[in-house]
């Protein structure tokens, strides 16, 4: 479940770092027999993409 938390943080904090960490944690969990590991890996990919998309938005859309 740590991979889900890291992946969720990748949306707002350092998607270049936390996204791949969540992906690796999901794959490692799957290889150890946890069936939800694939879902964690997929969630990490989605959160990384969303985080990168948010960083590309102009500042006038995301700041007050």
URFENSUL-V672467 format. One record per residue. N is the residue number from 1. RES is the residue in three letters. PHI is phi in degrees with one decimal (none if undefined). Layout:
n | res | phi
N | RES | PHI
N | RES | PHI
This chain:
n | res | phi
1 | UNK | none
2 | UNK | -64.3
3 | UNK | -63.3
4 | UNK | -67.3
5 | UNK | -65.0
6 | UNK | -65.0
7 | UNK | -66.2
8 | UNK | -66.1
9 | UNK | -69.0
10 | UNK | -66.7
11 | UNK | -68.4
12 | UNK | -110.5
13 | UNK | -125.1
14 | UNK | 49.6
15 | UNK | -64.7
16 | UNK | -68.1
17 | UNK | -100.6
18 | UNK | -74.0
19 | UNK | -62.6
20 | UNK | -63.1
21 | UNK | -64.7
22 | UNK | -63.7
23 | UNK | -63.1
24 | UNK | -64.0
25 | UNK | -63.3
26 | UNK | -65.4
27 | UNK | -67.4
28 | UNK | -62.9
29 | UNK | -62.6
30 | UNK | -65.0
31 | UNK | -67.7
32 | UNK | -86.5
33 | UNK | 108.3
34 | UNK | -81.6
35 | UNK | -70.5
36 | UNK | -77.1
37 | UNK | -60.1
38 | UNK | -67.0
39 | UNK | -66.8
40 | UNK | -65.3
41 | UNK | -64.1
42 | UNK | -66.1
43 | UNK | -63.1
44 | UNK | -64.7
45 | UNK | -65.2
46 | UNK | -65.0
47 | UNK | -66.8
48 | UNK | -64.8
49 | UNK | -61.5
50 | UNK | -65.8
51 | UNK | -64.2
52 | UNK | -67.1
53 | UNK | -64.6
54 | UNK | -67.0
55 | UNK | -74.2
56 | UNK | -83.2
57 | UNK | -65.8
58 | UNK | -64.1
59 | UNK | -62.5
60 | UNK | -69.0
61 | UNK | -91.4
62 | UNK | -112.0
63 | UNK | -111.9
64 | UNK | -78.2
